């Protein structure tokens, strides 16, 4: 076949020099085809987002993939309900509240304005029904009904929200004055402004992403509710039919409506919209594809549709340009430190393996050779027999040097691959004598 390639269209043989040049070109093309991993990491294109603030993070690690004014304090509107959801979910997990518990709607919660409005004073709902109402329908009334049940009052619950904000590491000035995200001006019209909590609710885009991350990691079942497109406010298809304000849900695709045509996004299953005149249009979204889950936040977008279009830009940016890369698998022997010395053992060393994997979210095209790997044994006092299999005996450090931005690094424990017995005193005694004479022999040798 090579001879056929080296003939001209007229069937005449090419000169030896021409044949050599073409053969070389074909060879290097073939090398490129069979060695795709030699490609350089792709340059990530610039991204312009039409919003006051935005962020994109990887859900498992919190690694930031894009940011725009991520630390600017802004009103979140109903995205504040994510913190309410997290406090409620934590309360249920602690056993202080059950999904089946009954809650009677108070006059205070029933009169709340804004989104929702499906509840009437004196009606009885389960915790699960109310949680679905606040998650799917963004019901202010349902949110307050749950807040009163847990905190005694909405103000009491808001104090719990602020305590939780500190506990999970939100920014220092992240602050909640109510459970719903309504502005103080809205609350004053209803005579519901909290006397003990001055100011306004304010969080950053990064705060919103961190709350979403905590919900996803700590309470993944909450996404089953968040991705529901439609549901009734009461069990057994009774009450008000609630439509999800999240128009990007993948579940809308089957409806063949405007949501499906304009916004529905593959893999998107959460999380929370928000809007007030003061906050503008906000949205915290999350989507998963091929094992990669990312979280996006858009705050103060100019229009309702724009918050979804800008979210699509963010998510496309993440899925198109980044991928998970496992640098080392768990239980792997590494060439930098396959074994460590131990003291007082039958053997003088024990093999070590990685305890977990080392995984990064990297630009597509990143190669294993781009990582810098180092390893070191644990302190000598931690390497004394007996040694148990799985005992930490060192560390394995993987660094991806910075090309633009901050270098990424991860440290993985190196653990004993097998047990190592402690030597008897007699064995250690004779080993000591042997080591002594070896040292003397070495000293004499060095004299000559």
BELGI-V337543 format. One record per backbone hydrogen bond with DSSP energy under -1.0 kcal/mol. CO is the residue of the C=O (numbers start at 0). NH is the residue of the N-H. E is the energy in kcal/mol with one decimal. If there is no record, write none. Layout:
co=CO nh=NH e=E
co=CO nh=NH e=E
This chain:
co=0 nh=4 e=-2.0
co=1 nh=5 e=-1.1
co=3 nh=6 e=-1.2
co=5 nh=13 e=-1.3
co=7 nh=10 e=-1.9
co=11 nh=7 e=-2.7
co=14 nh=18 e=-2.5
co=15 nh=19 e=-2.2
co=16 nh=20 e=-2.2
co=17 nh=21 e=-2.5
co=18 nh=22 e=-2.6
co=19 nh=23 e=-2.4
co=20 nh=24 e=-2.2
co=21 nh=25 e=-2.6
co=22 nh=26 e=-2.3
co=23 nh=27 e=-2.4
co=24 nh=28 e=-2.0
co=25 nh=29 e=-2.1
co=26 nh=30 e=-2.2
co=27 nh=31 e=-1.8
co=28 nh=32 e=-1.7
co=29 nh=33 e=-2.3
co=34 nh=37 e=-1.7
co=35 nh=38 e=-1.7
co=48 nh=50 e=-1.4
co=52 nh=298 e=-2.8
co=53 nh=67 e=-2.7
co=54 nh=296 e=-2.3
co=55 nh=64 e=-3.2
co=55 nh=65 e=-1.4
co=56 nh=294 e=-2.8
co=57 nh=61 e=-2.3
co=62 nh=57 e=-2.3
co=65 nh=55 e=-2.3
co=67 nh=53 e=-2.5
co=68 nh=71 e=-1.7
co=69 nh=205 e=-2.1
co=73 nh=202 e=-2.4
co=75 nh=78 e=-1.8
co=76 nh=79 e=-2.0
co=77 nh=80 e=-1.8
co=78 nh=81 e=-1.7
co=79 nh=82 e=-1.1
co=79 nh=83 e=-1.3
co=80 nh=84 e=-3.0
co=81 nh=85 e=-2.2
co=82 nh=86 e=-2.4
co=83 nh=87 e=-2.3
co=84 nh=88 e=-2.9
co=85 nh=89 e=-2.5
co=86 nh=90 e=-2.1
co=87 nh=91 e=-2.2
co=88 nh=92 e=-2.3
co=89 nh=93 e=-2.0
co=90 nh=95 e=-1.9
co=91 nh=94 e=-1.5
co=97 nh=100 e=-1.4
co=98 nh=127 e=-2.2
co=100 nh=126 e=-1.7
co=102 nh=124 e=-2.6
co=104 nh=121 e=-2.9
co=105 nh=109 e=-2.1
co=106 nh=110 e=-1.5
co=108 nh=111 e=-1.0
co=114 nh=139 e=-2.4
co=119 nh=122 e=-2.0
co=122 nh=104 e=-2.9
co=124 nh=102 e=-3.2
co=125 nh=129 e=-2.2
co=126 nh=130 e=-2.6
co=127 nh=131 e=-2.3
co=128 nh=132 e=-1.9
co=129 nh=133 e=-2.2
co=130 nh=134 e=-2.3
co=131 nh=135 e=-3.0
co=132 nh=136 e=-1.4
co=132 nh=138 e=-1.6
co=135 nh=244 e=-1.2
co=138 nh=142 e=-1.9
co=139 nh=143 e=-2.3
co=140 nh=144 e=-2.1
co=141 nh=145 e=-1.9
co=142 nh=146 e=-2.3
co=143 nh=147 e=-2.9
co=144 nh=148 e=-1.5
co=145 nh=149 e=-2.0
co=146 nh=150 e=-3.2
co=147 nh=151 e=-1.6
co=152 nh=156 e=-2.1
co=153 nh=157 e=-2.3
co=154 nh=158 e=-1.9
co=155 nh=159 e=-1.4
co=156 nh=160 e=-2.0
co=157 nh=161 e=-2.1
co=158 nh=162 e=-2.1
co=159 nh=163 e=-2.4
co=160 nh=164 e=-2.1
co=161 nh=165 e=-1.5
co=162 nh=166 e=-1.9
co=163 nh=167 e=-2.4
co=164 nh=169 e=-2.7
co=170 nh=173 e=-1.6
co=174 nh=201 e=-2.3
co=182 nh=186 e=-2.0
co=183 nh=187 e=-2.8
co=184 nh=188 e=-1.3
co=186 nh=191 e=-3.2
co=187 nh=190 e=-1.1
co=201 nh=174 e=-2.5
co=202 nh=73 e=-2.8
co=203 nh=207 e=-2.2
co=204 nh=208 e=-2.1
co=205 nh=209 e=-2.2
co=206 nh=210 e=-2.4
co=207 nh=211 e=-2.3
co=208 nh=212 e=-2.3
co=209 nh=213 e=-2.2
co=210 nh=214 e=-2.2
co=211 nh=215 e=-2.5
co=212 nh=216 e=-2.7
co=213 nh=217 e=-2.6
co=214 nh=218 e=-2.2
co=218 nh=221 e=-2.3
co=219 nh=222 e=-1.6
co=220 nh=223 e=-1.3
co=221 nh=225 e=-2.4
co=222 nh=226 e=-2.0
co=224 nh=227 e=-1.8
co=228 nh=243 e=-2.8
co=230 nh=241 e=-3.7
co=233 nh=237 e=-1.2
co=237 nh=233 e=-2.5
co=239 nh=232 e=-2.1
co=241 nh=230 e=-2.0
co=244 nh=246 e=-1.2
co=247 nh=264 e=-2.5
co=248 nh=251 e=-1.6
co=249 nh=252 e=-1.9
co=251 nh=254 e=-1.9
co=256 nh=260 e=-2.2
co=257 nh=261 e=-2.8
co=258 nh=262 e=-2.4
co=258 nh=263 e=-2.5
co=264 nh=267 e=-2.0
co=266 nh=287 e=-1.7
co=267 nh=249 e=-2.2
co=269 nh=285 e=-2.2
co=271 nh=283 e=-2.9
co=273 nh=281 e=-3.1
co=275 nh=279 e=-2.3
co=279 nh=275 e=-1.1
co=280 nh=300 e=-2.9
co=281 nh=273 e=-1.7
co=282 nh=297 e=-2.4
co=283 nh=271 e=-2.4
co=284 nh=295 e=-2.8
co=285 nh=268 e=-1.8
co=286 nh=293 e=-2.2
co=288 nh=291 e=-2.4
co=291 nh=288 e=-2.4
co=292 nh=58 e=-2.6
co=293 nh=286 e=-1.8
co=294 nh=56 e=-2.6
co=295 nh=284 e=-2.1
co=296 nh=54 e=-1.8
co=297 nh=282 e=-2.4
co=298 nh=51 e=-1.5
co=298 nh=52 e=-1.6
co=300 nh=280 e=-1.8
co=302 nh=306 e=-1.5
co=304 nh=308 e=-2.2
co=305 nh=309 e=-3.0
co=306 nh=310 e=-1.1
co=307 nh=311 e=-2.3
co=308 nh=312 e=-1.7
co=309 nh=313 e=-2.0
co=310 nh=314 e=-2.8
co=311 nh=315 e=-2.8
co=312 nh=316 e=-2.3
co=313 nh=317 e=-2.0
co=314 nh=318 e=-2.7
co=315 nh=319 e=-2.7
co=316 nh=320 e=-1.2
co=317 nh=321 e=-1.5
co=320 nh=363 e=-2.0
co=322 nh=361 e=-2.6
co=324 nh=359 e=-2.6
co=327 nh=357 e=-2.0
co=331 nh=353 e=-1.8
co=337 nh=351 e=-2.1
co=339 nh=349 e=-2.2
co=342 nh=384 e=-3.1
co=343 nh=422 e=-2.2
co=347 nh=341 e=-2.5
co=349 nh=339 e=-2.3
co=350 nh=416 e=-2.9
co=352 nh=414 e=-3.0
co=353 nh=330 e=-3.1
co=357 nh=326 e=-3.0
co=357 nh=327 e=-1.0
co=359 nh=324 e=-3.1
co=361 nh=322 e=-2.2
co=362 nh=365 e=-1.9
co=363 nh=41 e=-3.3
co=366 nh=369 e=-1.5
co=367 nh=370 e=-1.6
co=371 nh=398 e=-2.4
co=373 nh=396 e=-3.0
co=375 nh=394 e=-2.6
co=378 nh=381 e=-2.1
co=379 nh=382 e=-1.8
co=382 nh=342 e=-2.6
co=386 nh=419 e=-2.6
co=387 nh=390 e=-2.4
co=390 nh=415 e=-2.2
co=392 nh=377 e=-3.1
co=393 nh=413 e=-2.8
co=394 nh=375 e=-2.1
co=395 nh=411 e=-3.0
co=396 nh=373 e=-2.3
co=397 nh=409 e=-2.4
co=398 nh=371 e=-3.3
co=399 nh=407 e=-1.9
co=407 nh=399 e=-3.4
co=409 nh=397 e=-2.9
co=411 nh=395 e=-3.1
co=412 nh=354 e=-2.8
co=413 nh=392 e=-3.1
co=413 nh=393 e=-1.2
co=414 nh=352 e=-2.5
co=415 nh=389 e=-2.1
co=419 nh=386 e=-2.6
co=420 nh=345 e=-2.3
co=423 nh=427 e=-2.3
co=424 nh=428 e=-2.2
co=425 nh=429 e=-2.4
co=426 nh=430 e=-2.4
co=427 nh=431 e=-2.2
co=428 nh=432 e=-2.0
co=429 nh=433 e=-2.6
co=430 nh=434 e=-2.7
co=431 nh=435 e=-2.1
co=432 nh=436 e=-2.4
co=433 nh=437 e=-2.1
co=434 nh=438 e=-2.1
co=435 nh=439 e=-1.9
co=436 nh=440 e=-2.9
co=437 nh=441 e=-2.3
co=438 nh=442 e=-1.8
co=439 nh=443 e=-2.6
co=440 nh=444 e=-2.4
co=441 nh=445 e=-1.7
co=443 nh=446 e=-1.5
co=444 nh=447 e=-1.1
